[in-house]
């Protein structure tokens, strides 16, 4: 069987690529214009319209809702958030802990709204299992578990090798950590469901409408300009395509494969009956889920970055990356050695220079944004959207300060990425260092984190 390569993602395989909604017909006006039809933009439109029904809200999307990371991700609805440890240093432990607790609640919020709005997104609440399969990984896992517990995850569980295997039998596992704050989702069903829910409330969505420039009170497209007091940028990994934004967030590539449906005898060797999402403690980490139709969808970094912050067109992935992900799959689950790979694809995620997610609304210009999720956006986008809602309400006199507007990521700014070729050299070198460190750690040369990986973390700004 031939592997489908690209076609946006496997998540569109059954339904096909959607027919785009009508593009912007010409110049227009709104109370709020949102640039980007992914999770962040759609959730923001949904929550704002629910809170203030009379608002005229327009969403402008370059391709179609779910074209970007929202339609290509690994389906991890979980409580991870980029930059929490840095926020603890900047604002204190308690502020970062409040942010983490808000993320824990966000998993429940997405599940609640999906049920309320009748969104069938194959949600299964199995939590998140992260495993270690080398001494160095085990040391990092224990430290990670202790840190998460210190930030308020009292229901997180540290597992031994046998306990981890009791959930999912990953070859060579020496330990794991599990949190209940996670669920498996079908990304496209979720993004399309949120779009439909927003439209039912009266939100206007124009697709096939690329925004080329954002400036105060204006979103400029080839078809016309939408004027609004508030213009919210929700473009994540595609931010670099906007005028003046090329070095704001780096579009990091992540790639995935999906197997054919696995027969019962293979699932018996693997287990995985609880619907957990699965990750590891490698530096170039992998992430996976057992899909509702009985496949393994597994992802990781392939070619991490394209020169000049370029992005792909349809998710097509290099053959070497597909093969590398297959090797990871078989290493983790040897019984899949003869299994066909039905689909391979790639997408981009937004990475700020300090690897911190943020939410911002400039009261003097009406310009706002949310993003920089560094791959943890399925749930984080929902919290960011509710935060943007509260900030817009506060600024417009329709609301008051809330717990969300006080979160430490609000108003966070960071310097821009280096110009090329330094950006390309740095990111490619960083991931080469991580892959080398992972190889050395798996060989058992050291029980401690490889020093090259620690150096790469410091240089990159990740820690």
N, C-alpha and C positions, 0 to 999 in steps of 0.2 A: 504494500500500500504506500502511495506517495504522500509525504508529509506536506500539508498545506503550509506555505511560508508567507506570512503577512496577512493580507485580507483584514487589516486592522487588528483583530484578535480572535482567538478561539470562541470567545463569549458571543460573537456574532454568527458562529457557524450554523446554528440551527435556524435562526430567523432571517439571516442575511443582513446586509447593510441597509439601514432605514432610508426611506425617501425623505430628503431634507424638507423642513418647513419652508415657507415662502421667505425669500430674502427681504431686507428692508426696502420698502417701495420708494423711498426718497427721504428728504429732510423731515425731521419730526421732533416732538417734544415729549418729555416725561418728567416725572418727579425724581425717579431713580433710574439710571441706566447701568446695567451690569454687563461687563465685558467678559465673556467666557461661559459656555454652557456645560460645564462639568459639575462635579459635586458642590464645589464652593459657591459658584454662581447660582445654581438652581436652588440649593438649600437657602441661600440668602434671599432670593426672590420669594420663596415659599414662606419663610418666617416673617419677612417684612410685610407681605400681603396679608398674612394671618393677623399680625399685630395692628396694622393700619390699613383696613380694607380699601379706603378711598385713594391710596397711593397709586399713581400710574407708573408701573414698573415694566421696563423693557429689557430683555436679555438679548444680546448680540453674540452669535456664535459663528466662527469662521467656517466650520464644516457642518457638523451636526452634533447634537448633544451626546456626549459620551465618546467623541472621536479621540480625545486625548487619554490621559491616565485614568480617568473615570471609567473608561470602557476597556482598559487593557491591564488593569492591576491584578494582583493575586487573590483578591477577594478576602483580605484580612480586615475585618471590622474589629479593631482592637484598640487598647488604651495607650499605645505607645505615642510619644510626642517628641518631635525634634527640638533639642535645645534646653530641655528641662534642667539639666545639671548646670548649664551656664546661667540660666535664670536664677538658680539657687545662689550662685556666686554674686550675681549682680543685685539681687533683691532680697536675698535671705532664704533660708530653708523653708520657712512657713509659707511664703508666697509661692514657691515652686511646688510645695506639697498641695496647696490649694488648686493649682493648675492641674496637677496629676489627678486629684480627686474629681475635678470637673471632667477630665478625660474618662475616668472610670464610669461616671454617670452617663457619658455620651454614648457609650455602647448601648446602654438601656434605652436612651432616647431614640436612637435610630431604629431599634427593634420596635419600640412603641409606636412611632410614627408610621413605620412600614405597615404594621398591623392595622392602625387606624385608617390609613389611606388605601388599604387593600392592595398593597404592593407585595406581590409574591416574588421574592428575590432569593429563594432557596436558602433562607437563613436557618442555620443550625447553630445553637449556642453550645459549643463544645470547649470554649476557652482556647488558650494558646499554650502549646507545649514547645519549649525550646530545649534542645539537647546538646550535650557535649560528647565528643568521641576522641578526645586526646587529653593528656594531663593538663596541657596549657589551657585548653578550652574549659576544662572542668574548673580550674582555678578562676577563670573569668566568669564562669556561670555562677559560682558561689558568691563572688563579689557582686555580680549583677543582682542576684537574688536578695542579698543583704541590702543593697541600695534601694531596690524597689520596695522592700518592706519598710525601710526608713521613710519613704515618701508616701506611706499610707496604705500600701497593699497588704493588709493584715491577713487577707484570705489567699495569698499566694503560697504555694506549697513547693518545698525542695524535695526532689525525688532521687532515690538511688537508681542504680542501673536496672534492677529488676522491676522497680515501680514504673520507671519510664517505659520499659519494654511492655509492661502491662497495658499501657495506653497505645503506643505505636512501636513496633519492633524495628527500630533503626539499627542497622548493623554497626557493631562496635560501640554502642552507646555506653558511657560510663556514668552518666547522671543527667538530670533534667530539672527544669523548673516549670511549674504550670500555674497559670492564673485563670480565674473564671471570667475575666473581663475581656472576652473575645468571642467572635462568632464567624462562621463561614458564610459568605454571601456570593451571589452571582452578580458581578459588578454591573453588567449592562442592564439586567432586570431592575437593579436598584436605581441607576441613573435615569432610565426611561420612566420608571415609576414616579420619581420625584419631579421630573419634567411635566408629566401628565397631571400630577397633583397641583403643581404651581399654575398650570394653565386653567384648571378647573376653578381656581380662585380668581382668575382674571389677569394673570401675568401674560404679557405678550412676548413670544419668543420668535426671533428671526434667525434662521440658519443660512448657511452659504453667504454669510455677511462678515468678512474679515474686517476687524478694526485695525486701522493702520497707525492711528495716533490718538492718544488720550491727552487732553489738556483741560484745564478748569472749565467745567460746565459743558464740555464737548466730547463726544466720541465720534471720530471721523472714520468713515468707511467709503469704499468706491461708489456706493449707491446713494450716499447722502450723509448728513451729520445729524446725530441725535443730541439735542440740548437738554440738560437736566441739572438741577442744583447739585446732585450727587452723581459722581461717576466712579464706579467701583471696579477695580481690576481684579479679576479672578481667573488668571490665565496660567498659573503654575509653570510647568515646564516650557510653555510656549511664550513666556513673557519676553524673551529675547527678540521676538519678531516685531515687537512694537517699537516705534520711533523713540530713540533715546534710552531704551531699556536693555540693550544688548549685553551689558555687563552686570545687570541687577541680580538676576538669578541664573545659575548655570543649569542648562538642560542635561541632566544625567540620564544616560540610557540604562534601562533594565530589560532583560529578555526572559521569555518564558517558553515552556513546552507543555503540551498536554498529551497524555498517552491515549491509546484506544481504551475503551471500557475494559477493565480487568476482570477476568473470570473469578468465580468464588474461591478456587483453590489458591490463587495468588493472594487474595485478600485474607485467607486463613493464615498465610505465612506472615502477613504484615500486621494484622489486627486493625487498628484505626477505626474502631466501631463508634467512638464517641464524638466524631465530627470536629476534633481539634484542628486548628491551623498549626502548622509545624514550621519551626525555624531552628537554626543552630547558632553556635558561638564562633563560627569562623569569621575572619576579618572580611573576606569577600563572601558574605553570608548568603544562604539560600532560604527560600520560603516556599511553602507548599500547602495545598489543601486537597482533601478527597472531595471530588465534585459530587453533585447530587446524582449524576448519572454514572458514577462508579469509575471515574478516571483519577489519575494523579496529575494535577497541574502544579508545576514546579518552576521557580524562577531564580535568577541571580544576575550578576553583572557579566555582560559579554564585552562588547566594545563600549567602555563607559562614557565616552564623550567624542563628539564629532567637531572637527576644527571649525572655529567661527561660530560656535553655538548653533550649528545647524541641527535640524530635526528631520526625521524620516517622513515619508509620505503615507505609507500604508502598513507600517509595522514589519516590513521584511527584515529578516535576520540573517547574519552571515552563517554560512554552513559550519564554520569552525565553532561558533557559539552554540549552535544546535547540538553539535557533537559533544561539546564540553558539558552542556547541561544533561545530556543523556548519560554521560559518564558519572556525573554526580548522582543521578537517579539510581543507576545500577549499584554504585558504591553504597548508597543508603539502603537500597532494597534489592539485594542480589537476585531475587526471584523475578524481577522485571527485565532480566537480561534479554529475553526474546520478545519483549513487548514492542509493538509498533508505536511510533510517535505520530499522532494524527495531525498536530498543529504546532507551529512555532511562530512567535511574534515578539515585537519589541515596542517600547514606549518610553517617554521621557518624564522625569520628575523634576521638580524645582529645588535647587540647592542654593541657599544664600551663602555668602562667604564665611559666616560663622556657624553654619549648619543649624540655625535656629528658625523655627516657624514663627510667624508674626502676624498681627492684625493692626491696621492703621486707618485712621480717618483724620485728614487734615481739615480742621474747622475753617481755616482761612480760604481754602480753595474748593472744598467739597470733594476732593479726590481721596479715594480710599483703596485699600487692597487687603487681601489675606492670602496666605500661602507659604511657600518655602517648607513644605512638609517633609522633604527628604525621604519620600517613600512610605510615610505613615499617614497618608491623607484620607483614607476611606472614612474613618471616624473623625479625625482631626478637622476635616472640612466642615463637618456638621457643627462642631463647637465654634469654629471660626465664623461660620455663617451667623450663628446666634449672637456672637459677639459683635459682628458688623451690624446686625439688626439693632442691637441696643445702642451702639454708638450713633447710628443714624437717627434713631428716635431721640436720643439725648440732645444731639446737635440741633435737631429741628424743633425741639420743644414738645415733642410728642411722648417723651419718656423721661426717666430719671436714671441716675447712676445705679448700676447693678453690680452684683458679684462678678459678672462677666467683664464689665468694663474696667474692673480693678485688677484683672489678671495680669501677671507680669509681662506677657507677650504683647500687650496693647501698647502701641507707639514705639515698639522696638525698631531701631534703625541700625544698619550695618554698612560698612564700606563695600564698594563694588569689587567685582572680580578683576584680576589683572588682565591687561590687554593680551591679545595673541602676539607671539606664539607661546607666551609664558603660561597662559591658561591651559592650553592643550598639553604642553609638556608636563605641567604639574599634575593634572588629573590622571593622565595616562601613566605617569611615573608612580603616583600614589597607588593605583590599583595593581600595577606590576609588583610593587613592594608588598601589598597585601597578599597577592596570590603566592609569591615566594615565601612569605611568612607562613601561610597556611600549609604549604608543602613541607616546610621544615618542621612545623609543629606536628603534623600527621606522621612524620617519620619517627617521632618520639625523641628527637634530639634534646628537647628541654621540656620541663614541666612548667616553665614560666612563659609569659607572653614574649614572642620574638621581639628583640630590640628594634629591628627594622620597622615592624608594625607600629611600635610605640613612637618612633621618630616620625613616621608618616602621619600618624594622628596629630602630632604637635604641629608639623609643618602645614597640614591641610586645614587646621582650625577646627577639626572635629571634636577635640577635647582640650 
